[in-house]
């Protein structure tokens, strides 16, 4: 009895084809996968360097606010609140002056 099956008698042919397909997939997808992972790595590296930079900026802003507040407290040139009499506008002819020429 002879069997005429299309399947190979050894499993190495199928295993070899599967290994070749996996290798081709790895070669094709390696570049984009490494690019995505590298982008994530670069982004996290920038983020890890950015957080201390934000802390430094926040500290500088706080120190700047303290310096401005302290300078405002210690300035020697201050004005005192006072009222100013601006007078009321007159509605009518101007008043006559006593030291000038008389008009007829």
Phi, psi and omega in degrees: 000126178242135178259133178249077181258143180286348181283136177292154182284335178252141181283359184292329179295315179291318180295321178294320178294320177295320179293322178294321178294319179294321178293320178295320178296317180296320180292322183286318187268352184296317182298305179297322179295316178295325178295316179295313180295323177294321177297319176296319180294318179294319179297317179291327177294318177296319178296321180289331175277334182286327181296313176297328177295321177294324177295317179297317178295321179294320178294320178296320178294320178295316178295322177297319178295320178295319180295317180295318179296319180292321179293323179293327180287325188260009180287139182270345182265089179238150176258149177261145179292131179212156178266149179242128179271107182267351179077161179259142177289147180264143178249100180148191180292151179294149179292151180282143179267144182272337184267358185259189179284148179275140179257139180255000000 
